[in-house]
Amino acid sequence: MASVILLTALLCVPTHTAEAQRTHVMIVAGLSGAPNFKAAFNTAIMATRTAARERWGVSDSSLIVLTEDSLPTALSQARSTRENIASGFLRLSRRVQPGDVLLVLLLGHGSGEGPGSKVNLPGPDATAAEYASWIAPFAQQQVVFVNAATGSGDFVPVLAKPGRVIITATRTAMEKNESEFFGVFARALNSDEADADKDGRLSVLEAFRYARAEVAKSYERSNRLLTEHAVVSDSIVAGRITFGSRAAAANPRVAALIAERQALESQVAALRTRKANMTADAYDAELERLLLAIAEKTQAIKAAGGDR
């Protein structure tokens, strides 16, 4: 009976975050090293920037693009130095509100050294540990950090936290061959192809799964051994976060219930991080309690006119 109740609760849990969120975007392209890479980076930047502006309603003040170019261009505002990246995070921290989405996309050539992992930049490289410190202040936001560089796998354990989504183009630091993931992921953001359930909203998980599948197909078509295996740190949270803004709930009761449901969802994410230190029975009991509470909130939201 308990398993039936738990399954029912899971089916009632919403897969998308609730209303009243804004999206903020930072795109960082490191050193390209060759004209073909620079062109590919620019294509990915343009696709992501277009999605941010035209699909998600991101304002120019919440959209930061940094590239290797020494001077500002039509594509970027500044050079992708460690100092400018830090300044970009500081600027965004002054604009975000609780519940907002922050998307960070890194493009380039990387190397894995645990906390010292890097993506090659003009001047001194920023480490994974530094990126972790820069996103730490965004604890009340929904952070989606995508390191689409080669050899990026070590970023996941360094940056992963409850309620946060970390995506890397490779599973390990040893996967250093030319990456296709970043281009397909950017394309997914700016098209309807990746919207698997065709509900008009793109979740992080949908974009990730689409890109990973398309990369595998590309390798298969050319009879190559797959040498890049993209990773997502938390598929549950990734399925819940969608890009773009939606109108806030006009009904104060609905807005309050949505906030209560989000708090319960955060508790589920935190519980999952404690699973290894709990008995199976204690974990299952607490998970069932939280999922049932979320299901009850969802039903109350629907009854009050929300989640239509």
C-alpha positions as semicolon CSV with decimal commas, in nm:
position;residue;x (nm);y (nm);z (nm)
1;M;0,000;0,000;0,000
2;A;0,283;0,240;0,086
3;S;0,437;0,192;-0,258
4;V;0,104;0,268;-0,425
5;I;0,065;0,586;-0,221
6;L;0,420;0,689;-0,304
7;L;0,365;0,627;-0,677
8;T;0,044;0,829;-0,669
9;A;0,227;1,115;-0,500
10;L;0,503;1,104;-0,759
11;L;0,251;1,124;-1,042
12;C;0,100;1,432;-0,884
13;V;0,430;1,617;-0,844
14;P;0,462;1,892;-1,107
15;T;0,754;1,870;-1,346
16;H;0,795;2,245;-1,391
17;T;0,871;2,521;-1,152
18;A;0,602;2,767;-1,074
19;E;0,518;3,110;-1,197
20;A;0,675;3,453;-1,148
21;Q;1,034;3,364;-1,236
22;R;1,274;3,563;-1,450
23;T;1,571;3,423;-1,638
24;H;1,924;3,565;-1,631
25;V;2,201;3,442;-1,862
26;M;2,580;3,454;-1,867
27;I;2,765;3,310;-2,167
28;V;3,142;3,275;-2,146
29;A;3,345;3,165;-2,450
30;G;3,710;3,096;-2,376
31;L;4,004;3,080;-2,612
32;S;3,906;2,913;-2,939
33;G;4,254;2,830;-3,065
34;A;4,145;2,802;-3,429
35;P;3,903;2,976;-3,669
36;N;3,671;2,674;-3,693
37;F;3,629;2,662;-3,317
38;K;3,570;3,037;-3,298
39;A;3,299;3,011;-3,564
40;A;3,133;2,723;-3,381
41;F;3,145;2,912;-3,050
42;N;2,992;3,219;-3,214
43;T;2,710;3,012;-3,363
44;A;2,630;2,866;-3,021
45;I;2,643;3,210;-2,861
46;M;2,406;3,356;-3,119
47;A;2,157;3,072;-3,075
48;T;2,161;3,103;-2,696
49;R;2,141;3,481;-2,704
50;T;1,848;3,470;-2,946
51;A;1,666;3,220;-2,725
52;A;1,726;3,440;-2,421
53;R;1,596;3,756;-2,584
54;E;1,316;3,628;-2,806
55;R;1,193;3,316;-2,627
56;W;1,259;3,382;-2,261
57;G;1,218;3,760;-2,245
58;V;1,561;3,819;-2,092
59;S;1,645;4,188;-2,074
60;D;1,981;4,317;-2,197
61;S;2,076;4,403;-1,839
62;S;2,031;4,037;-1,744
63;L;2,223;3,898;-2,043
64;I;2,603;3,892;-2,026
65;V;2,817;3,761;-2,313
66;L;3,195;3,742;-2,281
67;T;3,428;3,619;-2,556
68;E;3,800;3,608;-2,629
69;D;3,782;3,927;-2,838
70;S;3,990;4,209;-2,691
71;L;3,725;4,476;-2,762
72;P;3,344;4,466;-2,736
73;T;3,175;4,339;-3,052
74;A;2,822;4,302;-3,184
75;L;2,824;3,964;-3,012
76;S;2,987;4,033;-2,676
77;Q;3,015;4,308;-2,417
78;A;3,366;4,235;-2,292
79;R;3,659;3,996;-2,294
80;S;3,621;3,663;-2,113
81;T;3,887;3,723;-1,851
82;R;3,865;3,589;-1,499
83;E;3,808;3,941;-1,367
84;N;3,524;4,013;-1,610
85;I;3,355;3,683;-1,527
86;A;3,367;3,766;-1,156
87;S;3,227;4,112;-1,231
88;G;2,949;3,957;-1,437
89;F;2,835;3,737;-1,151
90;L;2,841;4,037;-0,918
91;R;2,630;4,236;-1,161
92;L;2,371;3,960;-1,191
93;S;2,361;3,911;-0,814
94;R;2,222;4,263;-0,786
95;R;1,936;4,184;-1,025
96;V;1,814;3,838;-0,932
97;Q;1,514;3,767;-0,715
98;P;1,433;3,449;-0,519
99;G;1,309;3,180;-0,755
100;D;1,469;3,329;-1,067
101;V;1,666;3,109;-1,308
102;L;2,035;3,175;-1,367
103;L;2,184;3,002;-1,672
104;V;2,563;2,997;-1,705
105;L;2,708;2,853;-2,026
106;L;3,083;2,795;-2,067
107;L;3,231;2,721;-2,410
108;G;3,590;2,632;-2,482
109;H;3,872;2,388;-2,424
110;G;3,897;2,255;-2,072
111;S;4,113;2,045;-1,845
112;G;4,025;1,842;-1,539
113;E;4,209;1,876;-1,209
114;G;3,932;1,846;-0,951
115;P;3,872;2,186;-0,789
116;G;4,150;2,320;-1,012
117;S;3,969;2,225;-1,335
118;K;3,963;2,503;-1,592
119;V;3,835;2,632;-1,923
120;N;4,108;2,816;-2,114
121;L;4,060;3,194;-2,096
122;P;4,252;3,502;-2,211
123;G;4,495;3,557;-1,924
124;P;4,476;3,355;-1,599
125;D;4,220;3,074;-1,609
126;A;3,937;3,060;-1,356
127;T;3,915;2,730;-1,168
128;A;3,611;2,518;-1,089
129;A;3,654;2,619;-0,725
130;E;3,631;2,986;-0,824
131;Y;3,315;2,927;-1,026
132;A;3,171;2,750;-0,722
133;S;3,245;3,055;-0,508
134;W;3,090;3,288;-0,768
135;I;2,759;3,100;-0,782
136;A;2,743;3,043;-0,405
137;P;2,552;3,372;-0,343
138;F;2,270;3,250;-0,571
139;A;2,133;3,010;-0,309
140;Q;1,774;3,131;-0,353
141;Q;1,785;3,107;-0,731
142;Q;1,759;2,810;-0,966
143;V;2,114;2,783;-1,097
144;V;2,180;2,592;-1,419
145;F;2,556;2,578;-1,480
146;V;2,655;2,424;-1,814
147;N;3,022;2,360;-1,881
148;A;3,010;2,258;-2,246
149;A;3,389;2,252;-2,282
150;T;3,600;1,945;-2,345
151;G;3,736;1,761;-2,041
152;S;3,471;1,920;-1,821
153;G;3,357;1,624;-1,610
154;D;3,538;1,729;-1,293
155;F;3,316;2,037;-1,262
156;V;3,019;1,829;-1,145
157;P;3,143;1,721;-0,799
158;V;3,296;2,064;-0,736
159;L;2,984;2,271;-0,817
160;A;2,692;2,036;-0,740
161;K;2,461;2,140;-0,455
162;P;2,097;2,064;-0,364
163;G;1,856;2,249;-0,590
164;R;2,129;2,330;-0,842
165;V;2,182;2,172;-1,186
166;I;2,533;2,116;-1,321
167;I;2,574;1,989;-1,677
168;T;2,904;1,894;-1,838
169;A;2,975;1,794;-2,197
170;T;3,193;1,507;-2,082
171;R;3,176;1,247;-1,807
172;T;3,544;1,265;-1,720
173;A;3,841;1,495;-1,763
174;M;3,993;1,239;-2,000
175;E;3,733;1,303;-2,272
176;K;3,928;1,579;-2,446
177;N;3,839;1,527;-2,812
178;E;3,649;1,797;-3,001
179;S;3,304;1,831;-2,846
180;E;2,975;1,843;-3,035
181;F;2,754;1,879;-2,728
182;F;2,775;2,257;-2,693
183;G;2,646;2,324;-3,044
184;V;2,352;2,087;-3,018
185;F;2,262;2,208;-2,669
186;A;2,255;2,568;-2,789
187;R;2,039;2,467;-3,084
188;A;1,799;2,294;-2,848
189;L;1,755;2,616;-2,652
190;N;1,653;2,810;-2,963
191;S;1,411;2,566;-3,125
192;D;1,103;2,357;-3,049
193;E;1,277;2,029;-3,130
194;A;1,379;1,953;-2,773
195;D;1,034;2,016;-2,623
196;A;0,963;1,645;-2,581
197;D;0,617;1,676;-2,424
198;K;0,520;1,962;-2,663
199;D;0,379;2,173;-2,383
200;G;0,543;2,490;-2,513
201;R;0,793;2,504;-2,227
202;L;1,153;2,380;-2,242
203;S;1,292;2,219;-1,931
204;V;1,664;2,187;-1,865
205;L;1,628;1,810;-1,872
206;E;1,457;1,817;-2,212
207;A;1,739;2,027;-2,357
208;F;2,002;1,800;-2,203
209;R;1,843;1,475;-2,320
210;Y;1,792;1,612;-2,671
211;A;2,155;1,724;-2,699
212;R;2,294;1,400;-2,560
213;A;2,082;1,190;-2,796
214;E;2,170;1,400;-3,102
215;V;2,541;1,379;-3,023
216;A;2,517;0,999;-3,000
217;K;2,336;0,988;-3,337
218;S;2,607;1,202;-3,496
219;Y;2,881;0,966;-3,380
220;E;2,680;0,666;-3,498
221;R;2,619;0,814;-3,844
222;S;2,990;0,868;-3,895
223;N;3,087;0,529;-3,749
224;R;3,292;0,687;-3,471
225;L;3,341;0,564;-3,117
226;L;3,148;0,793;-2,882
227;T;3,411;0,993;-2,696
228;E;3,190;1,243;-2,514
229;H;2,930;1,148;-2,257
230;A;2,737;1,444;-2,122
231;V;2,636;1,442;-1,754
232;V;2,359;1,613;-1,556
233;S;2,399;1,634;-1,180
234;D;2,030;1,618;-1,082
235;S;1,771;1,503;-1,334
236;I;1,480;1,567;-1,096
237;V;1,565;1,934;-1,050
238;A;1,660;1,961;-1,418
239;G;1,312;1,837;-1,511
240;R;1,153;2,096;-1,287
241;I;1,337;2,405;-1,415
242;T;1,209;2,568;-1,731
243;F;1,360;2,859;-1,921
244;G;1,173;3,184;-1,966
245;S;0,932;3,394;-1,763
246;R;0,568;3,333;-1,698
247;A;0,304;3,557;-1,551
248;A;0,274;3,563;-1,175
249;A;-0,033;3,407;-1,019
250;A;-0,298;3,675;-0,979
251;N;-0,467;3,487;-0,696
252;P;-0,276;3,549;-0,369
253;R;-0,393;3,209;-0,241
254;V;-0,246;3,035;-0,546
255;A;0,079;3,229;-0,513
256;A;0,110;3,126;-0,146
257;L;0,040;2,761;-0,223
258;I;0,299;2,765;-0,503
259;A;0,561;2,906;-0,267
260;E;0,478;2,634;-0,012
261;R;0,512;2,366;-0,280
262;Q;0,849;2,504;-0,388
263;A;0,969;2,487;-0,028
264;L;0,865;2,120;-0,008
265;E;1,043;2,047;-0,337
266;S;1,360;2,199;-0,194
267;Q;1,325;1,969;0,106
268;V;1,309;1,670;-0,128
269;A;1,631;1,781;-0,298
270;A;1,801;1,823;0,039
271;L;1,675;1,484;0,156
272;R;1,832;1,314;-0,145
273;T;2,173;1,445;-0,044
274;R;2,131;1,282;0,302
275;K;2,022;0,942;0,172
276;A;2,360;0,776;0,224
277;N;2,351;0,863;0,595
278;M;1,997;0,736;0,658
279;T;1,842;0,393;0,692
280;A;1,635;0,282;0,396
281;D;1,315;0,284;0,602
282;A;1,376;0,633;0,739
283;Y;1,458;0,771;0,395
284;D;1,152;0,613;0,232
285;A;0,923;0,734;0,510
286;E;1,047;1,093;0,486
287;L;1,037;1,090;0,107
288;E;0,682;0,957;0,110
289;R;0,577;1,226;0,359
290;L;0,722;1,504;0,144
291;L;0,584;1,371;-0,184
292;L;0,238;1,333;-0,036
293;A;0,258;1,689;0,094
294;I;0,362;1,811;-0,252
295;A;0,074;1,619;-0,411
296;E;-0,169;1,777;-0,166
297;K;-0,034;2,124;-0,246
298;T;-0,067;2,053;-0,618
299;Q;-0,429;1,950;-0,577
300;A;-0,498;2,260;-0,368
301;I;-0,335;2,480;-0,634
302;K;-0,551;2,325;-0,906
303;A;-0,863;2,360;-0,694
304;A;-0,780;2,729;-0,646
305;G;-0,743;2,783;-1,018
306;G;-0,368;2,746;-1,064
307;D;-0,152;2,510;-1,276
308;R;-0,402;2,514;-1,560
